[in-house]
Amino acid sequence: MKKYLLFILVFWAVSVAAQKDSTVVPDSKPTASAEAVSIKAAEFPGGHRAFVAEILQYFRTSPMVKAEIMSAKAVATFIVDTEGNMVDIKIESYEYKIVRDEFLRALKMVKTKWFPAEQDGKKVRNLMRQPLVFSLQ
């Protein structure tokens, strides 16, 4: 139980910082004016803690324990589209293939729709980054 609590705390702490790295993916049409652009990033219902909790609901640690992997890191990227769906989910970096595969599987299991990003009141695609720091020590 202590191992899982440590895993959850580390995962949550790193993932809070990662949301600052998220960016809005602009439309292919450039804006005609040089006025200030109002941008609002995509949001998960219930906030980032709810997103992390949903990932952890699907993330299985038993394959890592069986492979004797007690700690690892991975970073995922995905796009929140204009409908609030997570699309184009990719693992950007990872230390172990089994961790990469499990992280990717857990992210793909998340079906809750996001509140899409907005730019000047119009819904736009938003590139998101989500790190995973796995530690069962």
Rosetta silent file (secondary structure, phi, psi, omega in degrees, C-alpha in Angstrom):
SEQUENCE: MKKYLLFILVFWAVSVAAQKDSTVVPDSKPTASAEAVSIKAAEFPGGHRAFVAEILQYFRTSPMVKAEIMSAKAVATFIVDTEGNMVDIKIESYEYKIVRDEFLRALKMVKTKWFPAEQDGKKVRNLMRQPLVFSLQ
SCORE:     score description
SCORE:     0.000 S_00000001
   1 L     0.000  -40.135 -179.674    0.000    0.000    0.000 S_00000001
   2 H   -61.990  -38.124 -179.866    2.877    2.326    0.870 S_00000001
   3 H   -64.105  -42.831 -178.354    4.404    1.716   -2.578 S_00000001
   4 H   -68.658  -37.497  177.959    1.219    2.664   -4.386 S_00000001
   5 H   -63.629  -43.320  177.392    0.789    5.812   -2.316 S_00000001
   6 H   -61.211  -43.615  178.529    4.332    6.902   -3.172 S_00000001
   7 H   -59.243  -45.644 -178.351    3.651    6.188   -6.857 S_00000001
   8 H   -64.752  -44.609 -178.820    0.453    8.253   -6.803 S_00000001
   9 H   -64.052  -44.259  179.285    2.087   11.191   -5.017 S_00000001
  10 H   -65.544  -44.719  179.800    5.088   11.300   -7.360 S_00000001
  11 H   -60.291  -43.606 -178.769    2.889   10.931  -10.446 S_00000001
  12 H   -65.790  -45.023 -177.014    0.569   13.718   -9.289 S_00000001
  13 H   -62.502  -44.344 -179.484    3.385   16.138   -8.414 S_00000001
  14 H   -69.845  -37.321 -176.595    5.146   15.743  -11.753 S_00000001
  15 H   -70.795  -28.168  176.841    1.940   15.880  -13.749 S_00000001
  16 H   -63.856  -43.635  179.434    0.875   19.191  -12.182 S_00000001
  17 H   -67.461  -30.345 -177.103    4.082   20.784  -13.453 S_00000001
  18 H   -68.128  -29.915 -177.778    3.613   19.204  -16.886 S_00000001
  19 H   -65.127  -20.262  176.385    0.367   20.992  -17.581 S_00000001
  20 H   -70.180  -20.632  179.932    2.340   24.230  -17.758 S_00000001
  21 H   -84.962   -4.772 -177.262    4.048   22.762  -20.853 S_00000001
  22 L   -68.979  144.991 -179.173    0.745   22.351  -22.720 S_00000001
  23 E  -133.954  152.737  175.734    0.293   24.447  -25.838 S_00000001
  24 E   -83.950  131.337  177.429   -2.561   25.408  -28.115 S_00000001
  25 E   -86.922  113.245 -175.557   -2.190   24.023  -31.622 S_00000001
  26 L   -71.276  154.765  173.019   -3.047   26.933  -33.908 S_00000001
  27 L   -67.141  164.093 -179.161   -5.303   26.661  -36.928 S_00000001
  28 L   -71.395  -16.217  179.686   -3.581   26.785  -40.295 S_00000001
  29 L   -87.678  121.187  176.812   -5.015   30.263  -40.909 S_00000001
  30 L   -73.904  152.677  178.785   -2.883   33.041  -39.420 S_00000001
  31 L   -75.492  143.040 -175.836   -4.684   35.879  -37.679 S_00000001
  32 L   -78.870  -30.220 -176.639   -4.952   39.067  -39.710 S_00000001
  33 L  -101.041  159.996  179.467   -4.583   41.489  -36.819 S_00000001
  34 L   -98.150   15.117  179.988   -1.716   41.989  -34.436 S_00000001
  35 L   -69.286  162.444  179.083   -4.081   42.453  -31.485 S_00000001
  36 L   -61.620  137.700 -179.562   -3.709   40.417  -28.298 S_00000001
  37 L  -103.068  128.888  178.715   -5.030   36.880  -28.646 S_00000001
  38 L   -89.011  118.551 -177.976   -7.067   35.396  -25.795 S_00000001
  39 E  -122.442  132.405  176.052   -6.103   31.748  -25.219 S_00000001
  40 E  -124.464  120.810 -178.076   -7.668   29.325  -22.741 S_00000001
  41 L   -68.819  158.944  176.443   -6.059   25.870  -22.428 S_00000001
  42 L   -64.531  148.274 -179.978   -8.066   22.644  -22.498 S_00000001
  43 E  -131.502  141.120  175.684   -9.339   21.462  -19.112 S_00000001
  44 L   -87.246  137.444  178.376  -10.276   18.042  -17.804 S_00000001
  45 L   -57.424  125.255 -177.654  -13.618   17.931  -15.911 S_00000001
  46 L    91.892   -4.116  177.498  -12.721   18.049  -12.229 S_00000001
  47 L    89.132 -175.859 -176.033   -9.249   19.415  -12.968 S_00000001
  48 H   -66.406  -34.951  177.310   -5.858   17.846  -13.312 S_00000001
  49 H   -59.935  -40.945  179.211   -6.218   15.730  -10.171 S_00000001
  50 H   -64.871  -37.349  178.049   -9.290   14.061  -11.687 S_00000001
  51 H   -64.413  -47.886  179.110   -7.323   13.353  -14.884 S_00000001
  52 H   -61.466  -42.335  179.298   -4.452   11.773  -12.951 S_00000001
  53 H   -61.024  -39.047  179.652   -6.921    9.753  -10.859 S_00000001
  54 H   -69.335  -39.234  176.070   -8.556    8.411  -14.019 S_00000001
  55 H   -61.389  -46.936 -178.375   -5.196    7.415  -15.515 S_00000001
  56 H   -64.136  -27.419  177.220   -4.232    5.678  -12.272 S_00000001
  57 H   -61.537  -34.176 -176.553   -7.555    3.836  -12.289 S_00000001
  58 H   -99.204  -17.069 -175.878   -6.449    2.077  -15.501 S_00000001
  59 L   -76.775  123.331  179.951   -2.669    1.878  -14.922 S_00000001
  60 L  -100.084  126.587  178.625   -1.572   -1.606  -13.837 S_00000001
  61 L   -91.021  -17.054 -175.750    1.609   -1.880  -11.782 S_00000001
  62 H   -59.719  -38.053  177.195    1.707   -5.674  -11.679 S_00000001
  63 H   -61.997  -34.128  179.169    3.467   -6.056  -15.095 S_00000001
  64 H   -71.294  -39.511  178.633    6.272   -3.780  -13.847 S_00000001
  65 H   -63.501  -43.942  179.007    6.600   -5.689  -10.581 S_00000001
  66 H   -61.952  -35.005  179.529    6.808   -8.994  -12.487 S_00000001
  67 L   -85.766    3.499 -179.782    9.521   -7.509  -14.718 S_00000001
  68 L    59.226   35.581  174.411   11.297   -6.242  -11.567 S_00000001
  69 L   -98.046  111.299 -175.961   11.049   -2.631  -12.701 S_00000001
  70 L   -99.869  -14.563  175.629   10.760   -0.589   -9.538 S_00000001
  71 E  -155.907  147.443 -179.959   11.091    2.877  -11.053 S_00000001
  72 E  -166.284  164.916  177.134   10.801    4.431  -14.478 S_00000001
  73 E  -131.512  149.438  174.704    9.886    7.617  -16.316 S_00000001
  74 E  -154.438  155.133  176.767    7.851    8.269  -19.441 S_00000001
  75 E  -132.345  128.300  178.960    6.310   11.305  -21.122 S_00000001
  76 E  -110.001  150.998  171.350    3.155   11.188  -23.227 S_00000001
  77 E  -127.312  150.412  175.626    1.740   13.770  -25.603 S_00000001
  78 E  -158.235  165.597  178.500   -1.753   13.991  -26.987 S_00000001
  79 E  -113.060  134.519  170.330   -4.071   16.486  -28.577 S_00000001
  80 E   -94.949  113.492 -176.243   -7.396   17.557  -27.127 S_00000001
  81 L   -78.057 -179.097 -176.078   -9.470   18.204  -30.253 S_00000001
  82 L   -68.534  -13.488  177.230  -12.264   20.758  -30.668 S_00000001
  83 L   -95.723   -5.778  179.675  -14.803   18.167  -29.485 S_00000001
  84 L    92.826   10.330  179.215  -12.869   17.448  -26.256 S_00000001
  85 L   -88.400  145.827  172.180  -11.498   14.051  -27.312 S_00000001
  86 E   -84.151  119.228 -179.365   -7.950   12.902  -26.596 S_00000001
  87 E  -129.805  165.068  176.952   -6.441   12.048  -29.994 S_00000001
  88 E    53.609   48.664 -179.324   -3.002   11.292  -31.424 S_00000001
  89 E   -76.226  125.326 -179.166   -1.762    9.830  -28.121 S_00000001
  90 E  -137.781  151.619  172.734    1.977    9.124  -28.280 S_00000001
  91 E   -97.427  115.540 -174.955    4.717    8.280  -25.847 S_00000001
  92 E   -76.292  -41.267  178.366    7.416   10.891  -26.387 S_00000001
  93 E  -151.405  152.585 -179.309   10.092    9.294  -24.201 S_00000001
  94 E  -162.703  162.454  179.230   10.385    6.249  -21.966 S_00000001
  95 L  -102.027  -33.783 -177.637   12.896    4.028  -20.195 S_00000001
  96 L  -132.544  138.941 -178.732   11.243    0.606  -20.545 S_00000001
  97 H   -60.745  -39.762 -178.328    8.983   -0.745  -23.274 S_00000001
  98 H   -64.360  -36.397  177.281    6.635   -2.376  -20.754 S_00000001
  99 H   -70.059  -42.865  177.237    6.114    0.972  -18.974 S_00000001
 100 H   -56.616  -49.236 -177.557    5.565    2.706  -22.320 S_00000001
 101 H   -63.047  -41.228 -178.844    2.968    0.143  -23.349 S_00000001
 102 H   -70.437  -39.591  178.268    1.105    0.281  -20.027 S_00000001
 103 H   -64.176  -43.872  178.460    1.103    4.095  -19.918 S_00000001
 104 H   -62.899  -43.172  179.071   -0.194    4.232  -23.496 S_00000001
 105 H   -61.684  -45.645 -178.948   -2.880    1.638  -22.694 S_00000001
 106 H   -63.746  -41.879  178.755   -4.014    3.549  -19.590 S_00000001
 107 H   -63.968  -39.830 -179.625   -4.212    6.859  -21.488 S_00000001
 108 H   -69.401  -19.747  178.617   -6.251    5.269  -24.277 S_00000001
 109 H   -77.706  -20.067 -179.779   -8.706    3.934  -21.684 S_00000001
 110 L   -70.794  115.123 -177.604   -9.585    7.490  -20.570 S_00000001
 111 L  -112.071   -4.354  178.458  -12.872    8.271  -22.351 S_00000001
 112 L   -64.539  131.683  179.515  -13.957   11.342  -20.378 S_00000001
 113 L   -78.295  143.596  176.377  -14.238   14.336  -22.695 S_00000001
 114 L   -86.825  163.919  166.722  -12.200   17.450  -21.984 S_00000001
 115 E   -86.159  117.813 -174.815  -13.379   21.030  -22.180 S_00000001
 116 L   -62.151  157.157  174.908  -11.631   22.107  -25.411 S_00000001
 117 E   -68.659  157.202  178.018   -9.131   24.935  -25.559 S_00000001
 118 E  -132.796  141.570  174.848  -10.351   28.284  -26.840 S_00000001
 119 E  -128.919  115.944 -175.615   -8.638   31.014  -28.772 S_00000001
 120 L    53.342   39.727  176.850  -10.567   34.279  -29.021 S_00000001
 121 L    82.365   -2.608 -179.218  -13.744   32.407  -28.049 S_00000001
 122 E  -106.228  135.396  179.356  -13.333   29.761  -30.779 S_00000001
 123 E   -66.608  133.848  179.817  -12.609   26.103  -29.908 S_00000001
 124 E  -135.251  163.392  176.464   -9.129   24.993  -31.016 S_00000001
 125 E   -73.731  148.545 -176.504   -6.939   21.908  -30.750 S_00000001
 126 E  -135.324  121.175  177.223   -4.569   21.793  -27.762 S_00000001
 127 E   -81.093  129.046 -178.011   -1.326   19.825  -27.493 S_00000001
 128 E  -121.546  150.322  174.253   -0.877   18.375  -23.987 S_00000001
 129 E  -120.929  139.029  178.004    2.073   16.686  -22.241 S_00000001
 130 E  -136.599  111.402  176.639    1.689   14.213  -19.385 S_00000001
 131 E   -84.221  158.311  174.385    4.730   12.778  -17.590 S_00000001
 132 E  -129.002  125.316  171.675    4.753    9.548  -15.630 S_00000001
 133 E  -118.412  112.219 -173.308    7.201    8.960  -12.790 S_00000001
 134 E  -104.516  123.033  178.881    6.832    5.372  -11.653 S_00000001
 135 E  -148.127  122.175  178.947    8.361    4.340   -8.298 S_00000001
 136 L  -116.184   25.027 -176.304    7.441    1.340   -6.142 S_00000001
 137 L   -85.746    0.000    0.000   10.369    1.533   -3.686 S_00000001
